[in-house]
Amino acid sequence: MGLLGSCHCGRTRFEVDAAPATLTRCTCSSCSKRGALWAYYTPDSFRLLTPADDVATYRWNTKMVKLNFCATCGCATFNESPDWSSGEPDFEHPKVSVNARLFDGFNLDAVPVETIDGRNLW
């Protein structure tokens, strides 16, 4: 079953194919300040439903990750990055991380949250 999500003002809307089985809380400086809980998807499981021009992008440090946010209200919406599950960037298998706090009508408390030590990993 798919899920819809949107930023605070509703200008940036998206859809994913399924509810996440787990969520990730990252302690890196960017994620901590943004306050997101991340759900990970393959690019073909994520659809941006609004024009790409309504999305702003911030890149920091290595510039490998596109940190996307609504250009109007500033909500952290989704990120685009290589797969890091092996510990190295895998550009052949990109991932989209979606801020699960933005899913419409979704119970975040029903999903386990894993914390990763992004503060010390990168």
N, C-alpha and C positions, 0 to 999 in steps of 0.2 A: 504494500500500500504506500503510495507516494505522500509526500508532505510538501506543503507550501510554506514559504517564509517571506518576511519582508522587514525592512528597516523601520524605524520609528515613524517617519513621515509617509511611508508607503511608496515612495518613488522607486526604490530598488526592490524588486520582487524576484523570487527564484523558486525552483521546484527541485526536489530530489526524488529518486525512485522508491526509496524505502526509509523507514525509521532507523536511526542508528542503534546498534546493539551495545555500543559503548561510547563514552565521551572522553575527551582529553582536556585536562587543565594543564597548561604550560606555564612555567614560572619565569620564562624569559622576560626581559624588560618590556618588550612590545606587547606580548599577550597579557602580562600582568596589568599593564595600564589600560588595555582595551577591555579586560574583564570577560573575555569570551570563553565558552566551552566549545571545543571543536569536535565535529563529526566529520569523518573522512569518506570521500567518494572518488570514484573514477570520473574522469571528465564526461564520459557518456551517460553517467547517472545524475548529472547536474545540468539544469537548464536555467539560464538567466532569462527572465520573462520581460525585462524592460530593456530599453536601448543601452548599449554599452557606454554611451556618452554620459549616462546618469551615474556611472560608477567612477570614482576616483581611485587612484592607485598610489601607494607609497612603497618604495623599495629601500631597504637599508642594508648596511654591512656588505655582504657578498652580492647583493642584488639578484640572487637566485629565486627569491620568493616575492610574488606580487601580493601585497597586503591590500585588499580592496575594501572600500567603504563608500557609503552613500555620499555623493557630492553635495547633497542638500542638508541632511541632518547629522551626518558624520558617523553613523553607526558602522561598526566593523561588521562586514557582511560575509565575505568569503575570501580565501587565499588560494593562490595557484602556485604549486611548487613541484619539484621532483619528489619521487618517493624516497623517503629517508629510512625505511624500515631496516635496511642492511647496515646502517651507520654511515653510508656514503650516498651521495645524490645519484639517483637513477632517473635520468632524463627520458629514458625510453618508456617509463611508466609513471607519468605525472599524476598528482593527486589534487583534489579540490577539498579544502577544509572549509566547512560551513559553520558559522556561528550558530550553534544549536539553540541559543537563547532567543533567536529570531523566528524559530518555527512557530507557526500559528496553531494554537490549541494542543500543544505537545507537552506532556508531563515529564519534565527533566528529572524529577525525583525518582522516576521508575527506571532510570538507566544508570548503570555503574559508571563512576568517573575514575579515570586513571590520571595521576599527576606525574608529569615528566619534568625533570630538573633542567629546563631550558636555560636557566640562569647560569649554570655551570657547564652545560654541554656545548653551547655556541655563543 
